[in-house]
Amino acid sequence: MAEQLSTDDVRKVAHLARLKLSDQDVERFTGQLADILRYVEQLKEVDTDAVEPLVHAVELTNVLRDDVPRASLPRDAALSNAPAADGAYFLVPPILENA
């Protein structure tokens, strides 16, 4: 790493991230961020010329069930856990004035 990370750098990043850090936090994060930046510098040394670019590090496959029509939940069962119902519908408090 060409430059040493300073506490002012950490304070600036914290300010940009809208974080309030105590002086103790600034000291701790300065060391932690410096360690991370050193590790990134090590990663830059790895030869990746023969590595094909990836979208994801792990191959992803969507597992979806077939969209098959089936009977819906009976009305009584659906309304049984409702905090308020009138036998046919869910009752909810109004959210608009004068509604």
C-alpha positions, 0 to 999 in steps of 0.5 A: 500500500503506497499511502498509510491510512490516517484517522482523518481518512476514516473520519472523512469516510464516516462523514460521507456515510453519515456515521457518528464515530467516537474517537475509540471507534475511529482508532479501531476502524483505522486499523481494520480498514488498513488491514482490508486495504493491505489484503486488497493489494495482495489480491491485485498481485494474483494473475487473473488473465486466464480466468473467465469473468463471472456474474456470480461466484457460484452457478445459480439456478432458479428452482421454480414449481410449475404454475398449476391451478389448485383450490384456494384456501377456504374463506373460513380458514383464511378469515380465522386468523384475522384480527377483525372480519365480518364473515366475508371480508377482512376488516381493516382500519381506514387509512384515509381521512373521511373515508 
